[in-house]
Amino acid sequence: MKSGYVAIIGRTNAGKSTLINSIIGTKVAITSPKPKTTRFSIQAVFEDERGQIIFTDTPGLSEQAIKERVDVVVYIIDQTRQRGGEENKVIGLLRKFGNKPKIVAFNKIDSPKKSYRAQYLFLENEVNEVIELSARENLHIKHLIDTIYTYLPEGKPLVDTKDMITPILNLDSETFIAELIREKIYLFTKEEVPYQTSVSIDEIANRKNGTLYVRATIHVTKERYKKMLIGEGGRKIKQIGTVTRKELSIATNRKVYMELKVEAE
């Protein structure tokens, strides 16, 4: 049996969060198109008969991953974007992992946009494996998992997943739910609501009928953002709550009742 930690690094919006979600099969990291939406390192676990893989989604270009235990590094590249200064910083980060096994994954192979993969040919001499995939369309994800297992060390499972409702390891339920709500705010309001918008969970309760009850508050900086989020007749906030509730219900396999309010600070 094998087990180990896998650091997923890459440029903002390269598809790191989408890749983890695709691998695990449920919502783990928020995947809003807004840059730098993931605000903290997220750990998720994948298990099968071969062993256990613990994934870390590193926000932006954080070097914190270098200080933590890492057995394999996956560098995900959006092949539809030209290499630039930010990408060069990620390459520098990749090299700081020293002799750790490294896998380059070219993402978005399903995209009709022009590929800039040729700009990264030099990396083939610096890493152990190069693969192509589509995190969004779940293409070649199995091949990535197989490749990771090839380089993982032998060992017993590192975490007990028996009682885990979701594959979240380092996030409590409140943070998980708050991030789901925050994602939907960005998806439904686009650039209209500022990135600083936050969500606090006021109550999580298990009802006698098995329903998961969630009461949360969305905090915005101005009254006009509050009106925008509530929408005419409360339609916008209902839309955000409905979609979040359905997604949370799938993730927990339970019926969910959600109550949302918006406050301007």
Rosetta blueprint (number, residue, H / E / L):
1 M L
2 K E
3 S E
4 G E
5 Y E
6 V E
7 A E
8 I E
9 I E
10 G E
11 R L
12 T L
13 N L
14 A L
15 G L
16 K H
17 S H
18 T H
19 L H
20 I H
21 N H
22 S H
23 I H
24 I H
25 G L
26 T L
27 K L
28 V L
29 A L
30 I L
31 T L
32 S L
33 P L
34 K L
35 P L
36 K L
37 T L
38 T L
39 R L
40 F L
41 S L
42 I E
43 Q E
44 A E
45 V E
46 F E
47 E E
48 D E
49 E L
50 R L
51 G E
52 Q E
53 I E
54 I E
55 F E
56 T E
57 D E
58 T L
59 P L
60 G L
61 L L
62 S L
63 E L
64 Q H
65 A H
66 I H
67 K H
68 E L
69 R L
70 V L
71 D L
72 V E
73 V E
74 V E
75 Y E
76 I E
77 I E
78 D E
79 Q L
80 T L
81 R L
82 Q L
83 R L
84 G L
85 G H
86 E H
87 E H
88 N H
89 K H
90 V H
91 I H
92 G H
93 L H
94 L H
95 R H
96 K L
97 F L
98 G L
99 N L
100 K L
101 P L
102 K E
103 I E
104 V E
105 A E
106 F E
107 N E
108 K L
109 I L
110 D L
111 S L
112 P L
113 K L
114 K L
115 S L
116 Y L
117 R H
118 A H
119 Q H
120 Y H
121 L H
122 F H
123 L H
124 E H
125 N H
126 E L
127 V L
128 N L
129 E E
130 V E
131 I E
132 E E
133 L L
134 S E
135 A L
136 R L
137 E L
138 N L
139 L E
140 H L
141 I H
142 K H
143 H H
144 L H
145 I H
146 D H
147 T H
148 I H
149 Y H
150 T H
151 Y H
152 L L
153 P L
154 E E
155 G L
156 K L
157 P L
158 L L
159 V L
160 D L
161 T L
162 K L
163 D L
164 M L
165 I L
166 T L
167 P L
168 I E
169 L L
170 N L
171 L L
172 D L
173 S H
174 E H
175 T H
176 F H
177 I H
178 A H
179 E H
180 L H
181 I H
182 R H
183 E H
184 K H
185 I H
186 Y H
187 L H
188 F H
189 T H
190 K L
191 E L
192 E L
193 V L
194 P L
195 Y L
196 Q L
197 T L
198 S E
199 V E
200 S E
201 I E
202 D E
203 E E
204 I E
205 A E
206 N E
207 R L
208 K L
209 N L
210 G L
211 T L
212 L E
213 Y E
214 V E
215 R E
216 A E
217 T E
218 I E
219 H E
220 V E
221 T L
222 K L
223 E H
224 R H
225 Y H
226 K H
227 K H
228 M H
229 L H
230 I H
231 G L
232 E H
233 G H
234 G H
235 R H
236 K H
237 I H
238 K H
239 Q H
240 I H
241 G H
242 T H
243 V H
244 T H
245 R H
246 K H
247 E H
248 L H
249 S H
250 I H
251 A H
252 T H
253 N L
254 R L
255 K L
256 V E
257 Y E
258 M E
259 E E
260 L E
261 K E
262 V E
263 E E
264 A E
265 E L
